[in-house]
Amino acid sequence: MGCTACGACCDHLGFNLTEKRPDLEARAGWDDWPRSQEDARFILAHWHYRPDAKDAWDATCDMWDPDTKRCRDYEHRPPVCRDYPYYSDGPNLARLEWLPDECGYRDDWQPVELVVKMAA
């Protein structure tokens, strides 16, 4: 179905900033891989833990406007945002299963149990 502009992907990123920080800092300096460099710099500058974070995966983006549920700089967002949730590998259950029911990308995957049952 595609994006329904619910904002869940920007408000609850499901990204462990503490665990990933060393890798992000290294990638921010990679001149030979501009896409990765752009993503890393954006994440380091704009993704932060939510004030009410329940665990290390509960981050949010400060470019996300909770009132409008839109990106404050939509036209200039980096590849990590533009290409969500597929990037180059197609639908990914681990990446999509935590999204709320109103997220249009949830229609792009079937729960593992259903796939196994259909294959039997």
Long-range contacts (C-beta under 8 A, 24 or more apart in sequence): 1-104, 1-105, 1-107, 1-108, 2-104, 2-105, 3-104, 3-105, 4-102, 4-103, 4-104, 5-69, 5-70, 6-69, 6-100, 6-102, 6-103, 6-104, 7-64, 7-66, 7-69, 7-70, 8-99, 8-100, 8-102, 8-103, 9-84, 9-85, 9-99, 9-103, 10-60, 10-61, 10-63, 10-64, 10-71, 10-81, 11-50, 11-60, 11-61, 11-64, 11-66, 12-50, 12-58, 12-59, 12-60, 12-98, 13-47, 13-57, 13-58, 13-59, 13-60, 13-61, 14-57, 14-59, 14-95, 14-98, 15-43, 15-47, 15-57, 15-59, 16-56, 16-57, 16-59, 17-43, 17-47, 17-48, 17-49, 17-56, 17-59, 18-56, 19-56, 35-79, 38-78, 38-79, 39-78, 39-79, 39-80, 41-78, 42-77, 42-78, 42-80, 42-81, 43-80
